[in-house]
Amino acid sequence: MASITAAICAAPAARLGARRAQRPQTARRAMLRVAASAAVKYDYDNKVFEKELVEFADTKEYIIRGGRDKFSKLPEAFKNIKQVGVIGWGSQAPAQAQNLRDSFQEAGMDTKVVIGLRPDSPSCDEARAVGFTEADGTLGEVFDVISKSDMVVLLISDAAQAKLYPRILAAMKPGSTLGLSHGFLLGVMQNDGVDFRKDINVVLVAPKGMGPSVRRLYEQGKEVNGAGINASFAVHQDATGNAADVAVGWAIGVGAPFAFATTLESEYKSDIYGERCVILGGVHGVVESLFRRFTRQGMSDDEAFKQSVESITGPITRIISRDGMLGVYNQFSDADKKIFEQAYSASFGPAMDICYEIYEDVACGNEIKSVVNAVERFSRWPMGKIDQTHMWQVGQKVRAERKEDQIPINPFTAGVYIATMMATVQTLQEKGHPYSEICNESIIEAVDSLNPYMHARGVAFMVDNCSYTARLGSRKWAPRFDYILDQQAYVSVDAGTQANPEVIQAFKSHPVHKALAACAAMRPSVDISVGGDNDTTGVGAGAARTEFRSVAATTA
């Protein structure tokens, strides 16, 4: 099996290597520059915004600080860009379009933000409801908007991008900028053996949270400078010489308090991987396996939900956000630390097994193909609901009666969850990703963006506010985490296997803790506020895509 997998992965890699050798000078000029210091992995030429060198554990990385006090520099970053076309209205588009519009207005700019949708799209009414209309020229047909825009922010579903990218690229103006919030399209094009047009900029800004959280924290941050969702950014191709300024300006315009450098390839690998691991699929599998385990042990349904889901999305999430994973461990008594260690030690290896499989499936293109293939099947077999089982019905009752200060911190639950989180971290580290990306794609996005949504309304509210790629991946891999924990980790604990001291010491001394502490200094200046089951606070726009529509997923 290993040789077959290697052969499957080698062919796309060989094609990519050949294409890289043929890249034009403009593309090579835009590609990642290794800084003079070998410790700095990613660096881009940026003339408008100041970059800072920050230590992350035993490495250094450049970051760019955002905040509303930087909005005055947006006109310079976006010079010669008179129209930004935001294409789509899914998870990210409503948030980014509104944030950019508000930021441009605050900066005194006349740059217009225009939404591109199909005329019969069910999302048109939502766009109109938040002020994008045909009458004022801020809502139009997809390809008309693309052809007239100086910057095209492509936020249709990944599957739609895979289907439509030749037509989209052909419609763009020479010298314009293609903006992506996910490197998925690069993975598709690598599989197809093609490159981007040579006469356009290709940049990325990837907020580290679902669209509704990007908008919610931006709104909360109107009174607090710097509130928002951190983002990674990249310049894949620079045809005009100022692509880095545009990319960083975009990140700051959508509200990122801090922006971290990456590449399209590194971003799509870490992002698609992370959402299938602890961020979405992993945590879903963890809580379902724990709920069953606790009820088998004699807990009531309500108590089992509290000790599994509520424990993770409540106090464990809050402690990790502020004090890191060690902060959770250190608050336990000696007796509870032993429970944590036994659960962690038993769970880490099985979780690593699944995490490695996920990463390698993403890296060789298989997971991208799986997403594209799945969307083609949706007209016959739509994506099903994931919160209709007894466990999640119990959750509605528990949330209705919740007393936040009485939610327990279960040491066994913490051990299993943090082992899954550390497996997500360790795999990214071994695959060569920088710590800013590791921390954001394994930890920060989970605790500062996604877990609060599950805490508010349950697993479907968390998962199905994300992209189709994320939703599909979560559904595909959550059962794998559930199964392997039940079949390997919990039976080991029940057999009396004690914690492996080497595994526990590796957890305690892992450099990610120092890296996360550096990231914690850059966390959003406010905690996200999300309404519960009967409250729309933080829900945001884009509801038209929450229930799957095959047309919306495969066309613009």
N, C-alpha and C positions, 0 to 999 in steps of 0.2 A: 504493500500500500504506500509506503514512504516513497518508493521510486516512481510510482504513478503520479503522486502529488507533486514531486519535484519536477517531473516532466511537464505537467500541466502549468506549473508556475514559471518554468524556465522560458517557455516560448514567448509570453508577453514581455518578460524581462529582456530577452534578447532583442526583440523588436524595438523596445524602448531605448536600449543602448544604441542601436543603429540610428534611430531618429535623433537622439541627443547629439550624436556626432555630426549630424547634418543641420543642426539648428542655425539660423541666421545670426549675424552679429547682434542685431537688435535684441533678439531673445537672450543670447548669451550675456549681453550687457545687463539685462534685467534679472538674470538668475542670481541666486543667493551668493553673496560675497562672504568669504570667511574672513573675519576680522583679524587684525594684526595679532591680537591675543588668541592663542590656540584654544583658550577656555571658552571663547565666545563662538557659538556655533552658527548663529544666523545674524546677519546685519544687512541693512539696506540704506542706500543714499536717500536722505530725507532732509530737505532744505528749510522747511517751514516750522516744524515742531522739534523741540529739544528732546534728545534721547538720553536716558540714564543707564549707567552700568550697575546692575544689581547682582548680588551674590545669591545663588540658589544652591545651598549645600556646598558641594565642592566644585561648582561651576559658576560661570558668570554669564549673564544674558543682558541684552539691551531691552529696555521697556520704554514706552512713551506714555507720559501721564496725561490723562484727559481731564474733563471737568468743564463746567460752563464758563469758567474764566478763560478757556482756550477758544471759545466760539469766535472771538474777534479775529482769529487767524484763519477761519474757514474761507473767507473770500479769496485769500491768497492761495490756499490749497486747491480751491475749485475754480481758479481763474480759467477762462475760456470754456467753462462748462455752464451753459445757459439752461439746459434741461437735463434732469435726471429722470429716466424712465424706470419705474419699479414695476417689474413684470410678475404678475401673479397676486394671489390674495390668500395665502395659506397660513402657516404658523408665523413665519418671520415677516412677510410683506406688510401686513397692517401696522406692525410695530415700527419697522424701519422707515416706512414711508411717512408716518406721522411724526416720528422723532426727527427725521431729516427736515421735514417741512417746518417744524417748530424751531429747530436749531438755525436754519437758514433765516427765518423771520427774525429771531433774536439777534442774529449777526448782521441784520440790515441788508441781506442779499436779495437780489431779484431772481435768483436761480429757481426755476419752477420744478416741482416734483409732480410727475404725471404717472398715473396708474394705467397699466396696459392689461386689458382683459378681453376675453371673447364677448361679443355683444350680447350673447344669450347666457352669459355666466351667471349663476345664482349669487355670485359675490358682488355683482355690480351694485346692488341695493345697499350692501354693507359699506362699500367704498363711498357711495353717495352720502350715507348717513354720517360719515365722519369728515365730509367736506370735499371729497374729490368728485367733481361733476363734469359732464360734457359741456355744460354751459360756460364754464370758465377755463376750459381747455386742460383740465387736470385728470380727465378720465377718457380713455380712448381705446381703439382696437389695438391688439397686441403688436402686430407688425408695423402698423402705422406709427405707433409710439416708438418702437425700436429704431425705425429709419430716421426719426427726427431727433433722437436723443444724443447728447454728447457723452452721456454715461448711461449704460444699461445695467441696472441691478436685477439680475436674473434670479427670481425667487419662486418660480413655479416648481412643482414637485420634481424630485430627482428623476423619476421615470419619464416625465414629460420632457425634461432636458435631454435625456438619452434619445428620445424619439425625434425631437425638433431641433437639435443643435445645428445641423447643417443649414437649415433655413434661417435660424436666428443669426448665426454668424454672417451669412450672406447679406442680411438686411442691414447690418450695422454700418455706420458711416466710417470712412477711413479716418484714422486718428482718434476715434472714440475709445471709450473705456468699457470693457466688460467687467462687471463686478459680480463676484460669486460669494455666497456665504457658506459654501461647502465645496470641498474639492472633488466631490463625487463625479462631476462631469469630466475631470481629467482622467479619472479611473476608467470611465466609459470610453473616452477617446484613446486611451492607451490600449484597451482591449480591441478597439476598432483599427488601431494602427495609424491614426491621423493626428495632426497638430492644429493649433489655433492659427487663424489668419495672421500674417506677419505684420500687418499695418494697423493693429489695434493693441491697446494696453489690455492686459489681463491681470486683475488684482483680486484679492480675497479679503473680506472681513467676516470673521466667524464669531458672533456673540456666543458666550459660553452659557447659554440658557435658551429655553423655548421662547418663541415670539412673545406670548403674553407677558412673560416675566421681563423681557426687554422693554416693553412699553410701560409696565407697571412701575418698575424701578426708576425709569426715566421721569415718569410723572411724580413719583414720590421725591425725586431729586430736584424738583424745581425750587424747593426751599433749602436743599442741602447740596452744596457744590460737590460734584464727584459721584453722586449716587447713580447707579446704573449697573449694567452687566459688563464685566470685562470681556475683551475680545482678542482673538489672535488676528494677525494680518499677514499678507504675503503679496509679493510682486512676482508674478510668473513670467510676465512679458512686458517690456517697456518700449513702446514705439515712439513715445513723445518726449521722453527724458524727465517727466515729472510724475510718473505713475506712483512712486512711493508717497509723494505728498497727497495725491488723491486718495490712496488707500488709508493713510493715517487720518486724513480729514474726514473720511467716511466713518471710520471707527469712532472718532470723537463726536461726530455729528449724530450718531445713533445713541450716544450716551455712555460709551465705554470709559470708566474712570482710569483704566490702564489697558494698554495694548501691547501684545507680545508678538515677536516675529516668528514666523514659521514658513513653510512652503505648502503649496497646494497638495502635494503628495503626502507630506507628513500629516497635514490636517485631515485629509479624508481617511487615512489609515487609522489615526488615533480617534477620530470622531465616530466613524462607523463602528469601530471596535468598542469604544467606551460605552456607547448607548446599548450595545448588546450585552455588556458586562454589568458592572455594579450600578451604573447610572439608571438603567431601565430594566433590562431583562434580568440581570443578576439579582437586583433587590426584589423584583417580583417573585423570582424563584425562591429566594431566601425566605420571604415572609410566608408564602404558601406552605413551604415545607415545615417551617416552625409552628405555624398554626395547627397543622395536623399533628405534629409531635406533641404539642402541649395538650391538645384535647385527648390524645391517646393516654397521656399521663394523668388524666383525670381533671384537668382544668375545665371550668365552664367555658362556653363559646365566647362570652364577653371577655372573660379574663385572658383567654388565649389570644384574642385579638389585641388586647392591651399590651400583653407581654411580648408580642411579635411586632405587628405593624406600628402601633402607637409608640412603642418604645424606640423604634428606629426613627420614625418621622418626627417624633417630638424631642425628647431630651438628648438622645444620642446624636441626632443631626445638629442640634444647637451647640452641643459641646464641641463636636468636630469643627464646626464653622468658626468658633472662637478660639479653641484651645488645641485643636488637632486630635488625631486618633489616640495619641498618648494621653491626652486630657481625659478621655473616656476611661482608659485603663487605670489611670492614677487616682480617680475618684472612688474606686472600689475598695472595700475592706480586703484584708488578706485572704479571707475565705472566698470572697467573690472573685478575687483575682485568679484563684486556682480554677474556678469554674470557667472564667473567661479563657484562661490559658488552655484548658482541655478542649473547649469548643473551637478555639482558634487553631490549635495544633492539628486537630482532626479535620478541619475544613479547608485549611490553606492549600494542601496538595491537590485534593479533588477540584477546588476552584481554579488552581493554576492549569490543570489539565484542560478544562473548558476554555479558559482565557486564551491559552496558546492556540487551541484549535480555531477559535474565532479570529484571532489576529492573522493567522496564516491564511485562512479563507478570505479575509479582506485583502491582504497584501497581494495575493496572486489573482485577484479579480473574481473569484468564485462568488463572493457575497454580493458584489455589485450585479453580476449576472442573475443571481437569485432574486434580487429586488426587481429587476426589469422583467424577468419571467413571471414573477408573482402578479405584477400589475396586469400583464396580459391575460391572466386567468380571472381577474376580478369580475368581469362581466358575468361569469358563471358562478364563481365562488367568492363573494365579497368578504371583506375582512369582518370577522365576527366580534361580538362584544366580549369583554374580559372581566366584567364586574357583576355578572348575574348569578354567580355561585353563592352557596349558603354563607361562606366566609365573608364575602363582601356585602351581603345583606346584613350580617351581624355588624359590620363596620358602620353602616348608617346609624344603627341604634347607639353604638358606642360613641360616635362623634356627637350625636344629639345630646348625650348625657355627659360629655367630656368636661372634666375639671383639669385644666392644663397643668396646674401645679401638683396634681396627684398621679400623673402618668409615671409608671415605674421604669427604672433603668435595669433591664434584665441582663445579668452578666453573660449568660449563655447566648442570648440573642446578640449582644454586642460582640462576642467572640466570633460568631458565625459571620455576621455582617462585615466586621472589620477585616476578617480573613479574606472575604470576597473582594473587599476594597483593596487590600494589599496585594492580592493576586493580580488585580487589574493594573495596579501601579507597577509591580515587579515585571510583568510582561512588557509594558511600554518601556521601562528602563532597559531591559535586556535587548529590546529592539532598537535602541539608540535614540529615543525621543528626548528632547530637552525637558528640564524639570518644570518650566512654566506650563508646558503642554501636558505633561504627566499629571501635575496637580489639578489643572483645570478639567481635564477629560476624565479623571478618576475620582476626584474628591469634591472640588469646589462646585462644579456644575450640579453634582448630586445634592449637596447640602444647602447650597444657597439659591438654587433655582427649582430643581425638580421635586425633591422630597417634600417641600412645603405644599406642593400641589396634591400629592397623595395624602398628606396630612389633612388638607382641607376637604377633599371629596372622594378619596379613594384612588385605586390604581388606574382606572380608565381615565380619570381626569388628568392624571400625570402623563400617562403614555400617549393618549389620543389628542393631547394638545401639541404633540410633536409632529415631525415630518412623517411622510409615508415610509421613508426608509427606516426611521427610528421605530415606528409602530410595527412594521413587519419584522424587524430584527428582534424587538422585544418579545413578540409573540413566538418567534421561532426558537429563541435561546432560553427564555425563562424556564420552560419545562426541562431543559437539559441541566440547568443549575439545581432545580428542584429535585430531579431524579438522582443526580450524583451525590448531593448532600444526604439525601435519605438513604441511599444504598451504600455509601462509603463512610461519610463522616459520622453520622449519628449511630450507626451500628458499631463503629469503632469506640465511640464514647460509651455506649451501652455495654460493650464488652470489657470495660474497665481500663482501656488503654490510657495511660497517663500522658500528659503534655510532653512533647519533645523539647528539652531545654535549648537545643540549637535553633529550633524554629522560633521559639519565643525570644531568644536573644537577638536573632536576626530581625525580628519585628521591632524590638526596643531600640536597636542601634541603627536602623535603616536611615540613610541620608534624606529620605523624603520628608522626615519630620522637620528637619532644618529648612528644607525648601518650602514646605507648607507654611512654616512660621514666617518666611519672607513674603509669601503670597498673602498671608493673613493681614499683613500691614497694608495690602492693596485691596482688601475686600470692599464691597459696596458700603457706603457710609450709613446706609439704613438697611434694616431687615425687610424682606419683601412681605407685603400684607396681602393675603389672599382670602377671599370670602369662602364661607362654608357651603353646605349643600343648598341653602336657600338664599345665597348672597352672590351677586355677580361681580363683586370687587375682585379685580385682577384677572378677570376672564379674558378681556381684550376682544378684539375683532377676529374675524376669520372663522366664525362658527359655521359658515356654509360648507366648510370642508371637513368638519368633525365627523359627520356620518359620510361614509365613503360614497363617492360618485365616480363611476368608471370614466366618464367623459372628462371630468375635471382633472383626473389623475394622468390622463394620457394625451391631453391637448392643452393648449394654453388657455 
